[in-house]
Amino acid sequence: MTSQINTDVFEFDRFSSFNRLRRAGAYVLRFINNTRIKNKTNRKTGPLTVDELNASMQHLARLSQMKSFPVEYDKMINNLPVKHTRGINKLNVFLDTDKMIRVGGRISNATSFSYDKKHPILLCSKHRFTQLLFQSEHIRLLHAPPSLLLATIKDCWWPLGGTNLAKRVVRTCVTCIRMKAKTFAPIMDPNDLSALTPAHFLIGRPLTAPPCKDLTAETGRLPRYEMLEKMRQHFWQRWSKQYISELQTRTKWQTHGQDIVHNSLVLVKEDNLPPLRWRLGRVVTLFTGHDGVSRVADVKTASGVIRRAFTKLCPLLMPAESEAAPAPSTSPQPH
């Protein structure tokens, strides 16, 4: 005999917050318990208690297990042999007294750890319950990095694929993006004639600025100014022969990285303000150069439309190509 378990009794996808999910489950459990009590004075009312919230979290976790591991859970609940799938076969899983799948391990005999630490609850990272749990813990830990987030969650839970989920939660956190904002770096035009040369470090201006005779062949005693000029010319000859040829190789901007698209949400970098105070804006117009690469955009902010280079724009959550609004005809690169 096998039992059929209905795992669709609670719609996890309706919630965007773990706290709301847990409180909604607690109210549902309270309603069920109150309907079974005939004496109205004994029914629970008022704010939710800690015990009710913990019971809700345990029940929701059990429902997520039923949805994520239906075959394994059904066989374990009926004491049938289980052929574990990939990812679970390395874990010594079992059902506890609350009919929840827990992970056994080599620290089960340790006395310095709690029961939840020794036997964490098994979760699937693809389920909505696990995703909301990671988001909640990330905020509770003051936007912790992926390693700390995963280590903290493993004190009570064992999420399969938790490493990738922790990285995705941190990567898609708007607050973390704003604190660690990175500007765009479009590929540069190799025909730029205003390159930085050693002359800017030696005399503070381009070599073509001051006309001077060739002093490299002079062997006699020279005044101090001409001696310095001879040293500069000698350095320029060596540098032009040995280094100029190396400019053919790109040391950065080797590939065309992530490009900004129309209707993208961005942060406008301000040099005199901290990242959390940078203005939010949405890209309304792109300007394309002669090489087909966009490097300047018009951004609509709360105070109006401003024009900024990509190096001053930090992308937030980039829309997918299929979701991005059709961009208007791009304008030529402004001068």
HELIX and SHEET records of a PDB file:
HELIX    1   1 PHE A   12  ARG A   14  5                                   3    
HELIX    2   2 PHE A   18  THR A   35  1                                  18    
HELIX    3   3 LYS A   40  ASN A   42  5                                   3    
HELIX    4   4 VAL A   50  SER A   68  1                                  19    
HELIX    5   5 PRO A   70  ILE A   77  1                                   8    
HELIX    6   6 TYR A  115  LYS A  118  1                                   4    
HELIX    7   7 ARG A  128  ARG A  140  1                                  13    
HELIX    8   8 PRO A  146  ILE A  153  1                                   8    
HELIX    9   9 GLY A  162  ARG A  171  1                                  10    
HELIX   10  10 VAL A  174  MET A  179  1                                   6    
HELIX   11  11 PRO A  198  LEU A  202  1                                   5    
HELIX   12  12 ARG A  224  GLN A  242  1                                  19    
HELIX   13  13 ILE A  244  GLN A  248  5                                   5    
HELIX   14  14 PRO A  275  ARG A  277  5                                   3    
HELIX   15  15 PHE A  310  LYS A  312  5                                   3    
SHEET    1   A 2 ASN A  92  LEU A  95  0                                        
SHEET    2   A 2 ILE A 101  GLY A 104 -1                                        
SHEET    1   B 2 ILE A 121  CYS A 124  0                                        
SHEET    2   B 2 TRP A 157  LEU A 160  1                                        
SHEET    1   C 5 GLY A 304  ALA A 309  0                                        
SHEET    2   C 5 SER A 294  THR A 301 -1                                        
SHEET    3   C 5 ARG A 279  THR A 288 -1                                        
SHEET    4   C 5 LEU A 265  VAL A 268 -1                                        
SHEET    5   C 5 LEU A 313  PRO A 315 -1                                        
SHEET    1   D 4 GLY A 304  ALA A 309  0                                        
SHEET    2   D 4 SER A 294  THR A 301 -1                                        
SHEET    3   D 4 ARG A 279  THR A 288 -1                                        
SHEET    4   D 4 SER A 331  PRO A 332  1                                        
END                                                                             
